[in-house]
Amino acid sequence: MSVLAVQLNHPGSEKSFKKGNGYSYYNNQLIREWNNDKYHYRKFIRLQGKYISAFDSEPINDELLFWGEWEGNSWFQELPGINPNGIHRPFHSSHIHGHQNTDPYVYGEQFYYAICKQRGQLTKLDVGSIILFGSSFKEGFVLDTVFVVDRHETAHEVAAKGGMNYSNTYREATLEQLAYFYANPEPDSPIKLYSGKMHNDKQQPFSYVPCKPYNEENAKGFKRVIFPYETINDLQFSSNPTGIKIIGLGNEVTKNLWNQITNEVLKQGFSLGIFFNEPQY
């Protein structure tokens, strides 16, 4: 096992809005249906949660806006721009399922990371490792989730317990979509389900999502935290849109990188989202 800081690039685009193409009406309200496309998408999400605005500040409970992944259903409010093209309010249904899984999963008491690009060193992450989920665009690396590893279960351990350590919503939104890996894993499967270290552990580093409180101005939309590709304080991100990059190795290096990243997130006017309500019916 290794303590690493990893840049993990996943698809960063929104699904374009076109009625009938993954969007439908229910009781005169627009729904972005569960994603059945080949590719994952980001959403500009509105959800109740908790955030801190500085390292030593107390958590504030509020409606929050953030960029993230929720491949399940969401109520959709169109915006006039294209980045974002709308606000999503996630909800979950046990009866209306689709193909894609949500990973990383940042809802409820724990963040989870289950499968995305998990091979090689990503199956051997030690406690304290950091995964920077984001996307490489022309302007730079845009960050959507900072995930700090706390513990893990192997795919075989998850399968043996039938996923009962996890909420019903998480099982249906992610684990059931990954049944090949987590219901009937191969005998030699190295896959692990990582749990994130959360802010309520009272120690740094912790997992978070860059966010802003919901208000009239922020509801117009905002871009994600961005890191240009040129070197900043010895920190350099990859422009490869689909790859991973090890940007730090070892406990102290990784902690220092978390501090650099988090200071930049705050500097760019974002708060740290440390809890988001799990989507309900």
N, C-alpha and C positions, 0 to 999 in steps of 0.2 A: 504494500500500500504506500501511497505517496501523498504528501501535502502539496497541492498544486494550485496555481491560479490559471484558469483556462478561459480563453475567449471562445465562445460557441456561437457560431452564426446560424440562425434559422431564418426562414422566409419573413421578410419585413413588410410586404405590401398588404394593403387592404383589398378586400373583394370589391370590385366596382359595383355600384348600385344600379340594378336594372330589374324592375319588377318581373317576376316569373323566372328569374335566374338566381335561385337561392333566396329570394325575397317573396313574401306573400302577405296578405292581409288577414287579420283575425279580429273580429269585432271592431272594424275600422281602424285598427292599429297595425302598423307594419312590423313584421317579424323577419329577422335574418335567421333563416332556417339552419339547422345543424349542418355543418360543412360536410358535403359529400364529394367535394372536388379532390383532385389528386394532390393538391398542394395545401399547406397550412397558410393561414392568414393572421395578421395582427388586427386587433380591434381597439378603438378608442372607447374606453369603458367608464361607465358611471356606476358607482357602487358604494354602499356604506362601509366604512372601515375606520382604522386608526392610523395616525401619522405622527411623526415628530419632525420639528423644523430645525433642530440642532442636536448634536450628540447628547447633550445633557438635559434636554427639555422633556417635559412630561407628555405622554401620549394624549392626543386630542381625538375625540370621536366625531366624525363628520362624514358627509357625502364627499367622495373623492373621484377624481378623474385621472386616468392613467392609460398608457398603452400596454396591452398584454394579449395573451392568448386565452380565448374561450371559444372552443369549436362547437359547443352546444348552442342551443337556441338563445336568441336575445331580441328584446324589443328594440326597434331601430328608429331613430329620429334623424332624418336627413339634414345635413348642413350644406351651406352654399359652396363651400370650398371642396378641394380634392384631397387635402391632407390635414385633418381627417375629412372623410366624406359624410360622417355621421357619428352619433353617439349611440352606444350599445348599452342596454341594461340587461345583463344576463339573467336567464331563468333556466331551471332544470325540469325536465319531464322524464319520468320513468317509462313513458309510453311512446314518445317521439324521439327515436334515436337516429343517428347518422353514422357515417364511416369513420371520421377523423377523431383522434384522441386529443385531449388537452394536456400539454406537457411543455414547459413546467406548469405546475398547478399551484396557484398562489392564494387559494381560497380556504377559509376555515382556520383552525388553530395551527396548522402546519403547512409549510410549503413542501411540495414533492417534485422529484425529478425521476422519471421512470425509463426513458428509452432514447430520446433524441440523440443521434450520433454516438450512442453508447457502444464503444468498442475499445480495445487496447487499454490505454491508461485511464480512460473514463469509467472502466469497470473496476478500478483499483484505487479510488479516491479515499484518502484518509480523512478523519475528522479535522475540520479547519480548512479544508480545501474550498476554493471559491470558483464558482462558474458564473461568468458574465454572459448572460443570454442577450443577444441583440442581432443586428443586421448590418451588413456592410453595404452602404450606398456610395455614390460617387463623392459625396461631400465628406464622408467619414463613417466611423462605426457608431451606430445609434443603439443606445442601451435601453433595455426594457425590464430586466430582472437581474438582481444580484442574489445569488444563491450560495449560502455557506453551509457546507456539509456538517451535519450533526451525528447521524447514525444511518444505518441501512439494514434492509432485509434482502436476502438473496431471492431470486425468482422462485426457487424451490421452497423457501420458507413461506413466501406469500401464497404459493399454490397449496401448500400443506394446510394452511389455515383458511383457505378459501377467500382470502382478502378481508377477513373479518376484523382485522386491526384498523381498517379504514372506513370512512363514512360511506353510506350508501351512494351519495352523490358522486364521490370520487371513484368508487368501484364502477358506476355506470358511465361516468364521463371519460374515464381513462382506462381502468384495468380491463373492463369487458371489451374495449376496442383493441386491447393488446393481449387477447387470450392466447395467442400463439406463444407469447413470451411468459405470461404470468398465470395461465391456467394449466397449460400442458408444456412446460419448458423442456427443452432438450436435456438429456442427462448431464451434459458438460456445459450447460449454459452459464456464462459469466455475468449475466445481467443482474443488476441490483436496483432496488427501489430506495433511493436516498431521501431522507427527511432533512429539512433545512433547520439550521440553528436559528431560533427566533429571538426577537428583541426582549421578550419577557425572561430570558435567561440572564439578563442584567450584565452581560459581558459582550465585548466587541471581539471580533467582528460578528455581525448578525445579518440575516437575510432581509431584503427589502425590495420594494418596487418604487422607482421615481414617480411621484404623483404631485397633484395640486388639488387644493380644496375646490369643490364645486361652487362656482359663482357665475354671475352673468358674463364676465369677461372671459374666464377660463372655458366656459361652455361654448365659446366660439371656436375652440380648438387650439392646440399648441403642438409644436413638433417635439420630438423626443430628445433626451440628452444626447449630445453628439461629441465624439472624440475625433478630431482630425487625424489623418494618417501620419502626419509628421510627428516626430518624437516630442513628447511632452514629459519633462522630468524623468527621462529614461524609460518612459512607457510608450510602447509603439504597438498599434493594433494592425492586424492583417486586413487587407482589402479583399481577400478571397471570399466571395459571397456564400459559399457552402461549406467552408472548412472549419477546423478548430486550430487554435494556436496556444501553446503553453507560454504564458507570459511571466510566470514566476514559479520558483521551486523552493520549498522549505518554509517553515513556520514564520520566521521573522519577515522574510521577503514578501510572503503572501499577506501577512497582516499590514505591512507598509503599503502594499498595492491597494488593499481595501480602503485604507485611509485616504490615499491619493484619489481613488475613484470617488469615494463618498464626498470628500471636500469639493470635488469638481461638480458633482450632482447638486450639492447645496449652492455652490457658486452660480450655477446656471438657473437658479430660481425655483428649484424643485424641493419638495419635502420628501421624507422617507416613509413610504407606506409599509407599515409593519403588520397590518392585519386587514383582511377583506372578508366581509360576510360571504359565506358559501351560498351560491345561487340556489334559490328555492323555487317552488312551483309558482 
